[in-house]
Amino acid sequence: MSLADRYPRLRRRHVPDWVVNNDDDDSDLVQAARQSLVGAIQDVTPSARFPIHLDLRLIGPSTEGGRLPSNALLIADRFQSEVREALGSAAAARIADIDWQGVSEGSAIMHMVPRFVATNPDHLDVAVVDEFESAVAHVLKVHDALENEADDSAFAEERPDFLQQLRLLTSELNDQNLDLQVIAAGSTGSRLNSTLSRRGRIRAKALFERSAVSSPQVLSGRVVSVDLEGNAIEMRVQKQRAKAKIVDVPSDVLVGGVVMVGQPVAVSVITEHQADQTGNRTAEKHVWVGIAADKLPD
């Protein structure tokens, strides 16, 4: 008995358009063969599960003809870090690594597969696989949000560590003038894809671009140290019970007895920091303006 007689559904199977489409010379035969195999198996066993594959296609002048610049490997590292941050520390511990499996021509396509930490060599925890796929889906969703030029509010709920990895990835793409397309083939045969083109990279640059924020402030407390060479003082702020460093203090103030270690003082400062559109901000810097004599602490 032939396979077609045993599995009548195979008789109704048509060759997908993407297999015979000759319009796109920049195709990837590895992806095509994998997709064909998955489709054939699902026709016979709809509930079958498959290895997860991640294909990262880099598009730009430096990858024409299937070339892969050595510094392009940084992009793959950034993407791996992005997925790990999307997983969170507990789930990430159950992913041993995301391994290289090869490189194909078609711009330049890097093939990657996750390697899971198995407590039982004969059994793979499906929940861990699902967590990984959810993390990848989330990463691609955020990439799409950038590509679609979403408002800042679309990124408001993302964790700072994840946004940091997203910033590093998009910055690396900008530095190398490369677009990134990711195709994720899931364990159930599903396929997700996203693109970060020049439009998405421009949106990311605007999202993560920092601007200066400054405001006047009076700090009251006691001086705990004086730095003559650095033109700075350090004081313990009365309300916050924390130390604050004040810079650009004039030399005559430092040596003239205006501020002395152990003495109370109220200082007018300009407090500066930088912040991007995600709420990420640098540490505050306090710049000396003068003595606020009417607000001396007790």
C-alpha positions as CSV (number, residue, x, y, z in Angstrom):
1,M,0.0,0.0,0.0
2,S,1.4,3.4,-1.0
3,L,1.6,6.4,1.4
4,A,-1.1,8.1,-0.6
5,D,-3.4,5.1,0.0
6,R,-2.6,5.0,3.7
7,Y,-3.0,8.8,4.1
8,P,-5.7,10.0,1.6
9,R,-5.3,13.6,2.8
10,L,-2.0,13.7,1.0
11,R,-3.8,13.4,-2.3
12,R,-5.4,16.8,-1.6
13,R,-2.2,18.5,-0.7
14,H,-1.1,21.2,-3.1
15,V,2.4,22.6,-3.5
16,P,2.5,26.0,-1.7
17,D,3.1,29.0,-3.8
18,W,6.3,29.9,-1.9
19,V,7.9,26.7,-3.1
20,V,7.5,27.4,-6.8
21,N,7.6,31.2,-6.7
22,N,10.6,32.4,-8.7
23,D,10.0,36.1,-8.3
24,D,12.2,36.4,-5.2
25,D,15.8,35.4,-5.8
26,D,16.7,36.3,-2.2
27,S,15.0,33.1,-0.8
28,D,16.4,30.8,1.9
29,L,16.2,27.1,1.0
30,V,16.7,26.0,4.6
31,Q,13.5,27.8,5.7
32,A,11.7,26.5,2.6
33,A,12.6,22.9,3.2
34,R,11.8,23.2,6.9
35,Q,8.4,24.7,6.2
36,S,7.6,22.0,3.6
37,L,8.5,19.2,6.1
38,V,6.4,20.7,8.8
39,G,3.4,21.0,6.5
40,A,3.7,17.4,5.3
41,I,4.0,16.0,8.9
42,Q,1.0,18.1,10.0
43,D,-1.1,16.7,7.2
44,V,-0.5,13.2,8.7
45,T,-0.2,14.1,12.4
46,P,-1.9,17.5,13.2
47,S,-0.8,17.4,16.9
48,A,2.9,16.8,16.1
49,R,5.5,19.1,17.8
50,F,8.6,20.3,16.2
51,P,12.0,21.8,17.2
52,I,12.0,25.5,17.6
53,H,14.0,27.5,15.0
54,L,14.9,31.1,14.9
55,D,16.1,32.7,11.6
56,L,17.7,36.1,11.8
57,R,17.9,37.7,8.3
58,L,20.2,40.7,8.1
59,I,19.6,43.0,5.2
60,G,22.0,45.8,4.1
61,P,24.9,46.6,1.8
62,S,27.4,44.6,3.9
63,T,25.4,41.3,3.6
64,E,24.8,41.3,-0.2
65,G,25.6,38.0,-1.8
66,G,25.2,36.1,1.5
67,R,28.2,37.8,3.2
68,L,28.2,37.9,7.0
69,P,30.4,40.6,8.5
70,S,32.2,39.4,11.6
71,N,30.7,42.3,13.7
72,A,27.2,41.1,12.7
73,L,27.5,38.4,15.4
74,L,27.0,41.2,17.9
75,I,23.4,41.5,16.6
76,A,22.7,37.9,17.3
77,D,24.1,38.3,20.8
78,R,21.9,41.3,21.4
79,F,18.8,39.4,20.2
80,Q,19.6,36.5,22.5
81,S,19.9,38.9,25.5
82,E,16.6,40.4,24.5
83,V,14.9,37.1,24.6
84,R,16.5,36.2,28.0
85,E,15.3,39.5,29.5
86,A,11.8,38.8,28.1
87,L,11.8,35.4,29.9
88,G,12.8,36.8,33.3
89,S,15.5,35.3,35.5
90,A,13.6,32.2,36.7
91,A,12.6,31.0,33.2
92,A,15.9,32.0,31.6
93,A,17.7,29.7,34.0
94,R,16.0,26.8,32.3
95,I,17.3,27.8,28.9
96,A,20.9,26.6,28.5
97,D,21.6,28.7,25.5
98,I,20.4,29.7,22.0
99,D,22.9,27.8,19.7
100,W,24.1,28.6,16.2
101,Q,23.0,26.1,13.6
102,G,24.3,27.6,10.5
103,V,24.3,30.6,8.1
104,S,22.5,30.7,4.7
105,E,22.6,33.0,1.7
106,G,19.6,35.2,1.1
107,S,21.0,38.5,2.3
108,A,22.6,36.8,5.4
109,I,20.4,34.4,7.5
110,M,21.6,33.1,10.8
111,H,19.9,30.0,12.0
112,M,19.5,29.5,15.7
113,V,17.9,26.9,18.0
114,P,17.3,27.0,21.8
115,R,18.9,24.4,24.0
116,F,16.9,23.7,27.1
117,V,18.1,22.4,30.5
118,A,16.5,19.0,30.8
119,T,16.1,17.4,34.3
120,N,15.3,14.2,32.5
121,P,17.2,13.4,29.3
122,D,14.2,11.5,28.0
123,H,11.7,14.2,28.7
124,L,11.4,17.8,27.8
125,D,9.2,20.1,29.9
126,V,6.6,21.4,27.5
127,A,6.0,24.3,29.9
128,V,9.6,25.5,29.5
129,V,9.2,25.4,25.7
130,D,6.0,27.4,25.9
131,E,7.7,30.0,28.1
132,F,10.4,30.4,25.5
133,E,8.0,30.7,22.6
134,S,6.0,33.3,24.6
135,A,9.2,35.3,25.2
136,V,10.1,35.2,21.5
137,A,6.6,36.3,20.6
138,H,6.8,39.2,23.0
139,V,10.2,40.3,21.5
140,L,8.8,40.2,18.0
141,K,5.7,42.1,19.1
142,V,7.9,44.9,20.5
143,H,9.9,45.0,17.3
144,D,6.6,45.4,15.4
145,A,5.6,48.2,17.6
146,L,8.8,50.1,16.7
147,E,8.3,49.3,13.0
148,N,4.7,50.5,13.2
149,E,5.9,53.7,14.9
150,A,3.8,53.1,18.0
151,D,3.4,55.8,20.7
152,D,5.6,55.9,23.7
153,S,2.7,54.4,25.8
154,A,3.2,51.1,23.9
155,F,6.5,50.6,25.8
156,A,5.4,51.9,29.2
157,E,4.9,48.5,30.8
158,E,8.2,47.0,29.6
159,R,10.9,46.2,32.2
160,P,13.9,48.5,32.2
161,D,16.4,45.6,31.7
162,F,14.4,44.4,28.6
163,L,14.3,48.0,27.2
164,Q,18.1,48.2,27.7
165,Q,18.6,45.1,25.5
166,L,16.2,46.5,22.9
167,R,18.2,49.8,22.9
168,L,21.5,47.9,22.4
169,L,20.1,45.8,19.6
170,T,18.6,48.8,17.6
171,S,21.8,50.8,18.3
172,E,23.9,48.0,16.8
173,L,21.7,47.8,13.8
174,N,22.0,51.5,13.3
175,D,25.8,51.4,13.6
176,Q,26.0,48.7,10.9
177,N,23.2,50.1,8.7
178,L,21.4,46.8,8.8
179,D,17.7,45.8,8.8
180,L,16.7,42.8,10.8
181,Q,14.0,40.3,10.0
182,V,13.2,37.5,12.4
183,I,11.2,34.3,11.5
184,A,10.4,32.1,14.5
185,A,9.1,28.6,13.7
186,G,7.4,27.3,16.8
187,S,7.0,23.8,18.3
188,T,3.5,23.4,16.9
189,G,4.4,24.5,13.4
190,S,3.3,28.1,13.9
191,R,5.4,30.8,12.3
192,L,5.9,34.4,13.6
193,N,7.9,37.1,11.9
194,S,8.8,40.7,12.5
195,T,11.0,43.3,10.8
196,L,13.1,46.2,12.1
197,S,13.8,48.3,9.0
198,R,15.2,51.8,8.9
199,R,11.8,53.1,9.9
200,G,11.7,51.0,13.1
201,R,15.3,51.9,13.9
202,I,14.5,55.6,13.6
203,R,11.6,55.1,15.9
204,A,13.8,53.3,18.4
205,K,16.4,56.2,18.3
206,A,13.7,58.7,19.1
207,L,12.4,56.4,21.9
208,F,15.8,56.0,23.6
209,E,17.2,59.5,22.9
210,R,18.0,61.2,26.2
211,S,17.2,64.9,26.9
212,A,18.5,67.0,29.7
213,V,16.1,67.8,32.6
214,S,17.0,70.4,35.2
215,S,15.3,72.0,38.2
216,P,16.3,74.4,41.0
217,Q,16.5,72.9,44.5
218,V,17.6,73.7,48.0
219,L,19.5,71.0,49.9
220,S,19.8,71.3,53.6
221,G,22.0,69.2,55.8
222,R,25.5,68.8,57.2
223,V,28.8,68.8,55.3
224,V,30.5,65.5,55.5
225,S,33.5,66.1,53.2
226,V,35.2,68.8,51.2
227,D,37.1,68.0,47.9
228,L,39.5,70.9,47.2
229,E,40.9,69.4,44.0
230,G,37.5,68.3,42.6
231,N,35.7,71.5,43.6
232,A,33.0,69.6,45.3
233,I,31.4,69.0,48.7
234,E,29.4,66.1,50.0
235,M,26.6,66.6,52.5
236,R,24.1,64.4,54.3
237,V,20.7,65.8,53.3
238,Q,18.4,66.3,56.2
239,K,15.1,65.1,54.8
240,Q,16.4,62.2,52.7
241,R,19.0,61.0,55.3
242,A,21.2,60.3,52.2
243,K,24.5,61.8,50.9
244,A,24.5,64.3,48.1
245,K,27.5,65.4,46.1
246,I,27.5,69.0,44.9
247,V,29.9,70.0,42.1
248,D,31.3,73.2,40.6
249,V,31.8,74.7,44.1
250,P,34.0,77.9,43.8
251,S,37.4,77.6,45.3
252,D,37.0,80.6,47.5
253,V,33.9,79.0,49.1
254,L,35.9,75.8,49.9
255,V,38.9,77.5,51.4
256,G,37.2,80.6,52.9
257,G,35.3,78.8,55.6
258,V,31.9,79.2,54.0
259,V,31.4,75.5,54.1
260,M,33.1,73.4,56.8
261,V,32.9,69.7,57.6
262,G,30.4,68.9,60.3
263,Q,28.6,72.3,60.0
264,P,25.0,72.7,58.9
265,V,24.4,74.4,55.6
266,A,21.6,75.1,53.1
267,V,22.7,75.2,49.4
268,S,20.9,76.3,46.3
269,V,21.6,73.9,43.5
270,I,20.5,73.1,40.0
271,T,19.7,69.4,39.9
272,E,20.3,67.8,36.5
273,H,19.7,64.4,35.0
274,Q,19.0,62.9,31.6
275,A,15.9,60.9,30.7
276,D,14.5,59.1,27.6
277,Q,10.9,58.5,26.6
278,T,10.7,55.2,28.4
279,G,11.3,56.8,31.8
280,N,14.9,55.6,32.1
281,R,17.1,58.2,33.6
282,T,20.6,58.9,34.7
283,A,21.8,59.6,38.2
284,E,21.1,63.1,39.5
285,K,23.9,65.7,39.4
286,H,23.8,68.7,41.8
287,V,25.5,71.9,40.5
288,W,26.4,74.6,43.0
289,V,24.5,77.9,42.7
290,G,25.1,79.5,46.2
291,I,24.3,79.5,49.9
292,A,20.7,79.6,50.8
293,A,21.3,81.3,54.2
294,D,17.7,81.7,55.1
295,K,17.1,78.0,55.2
296,L,19.9,76.7,57.4
297,P,19.0,73.4,59.2
298,D,18.8,73.2,63.0
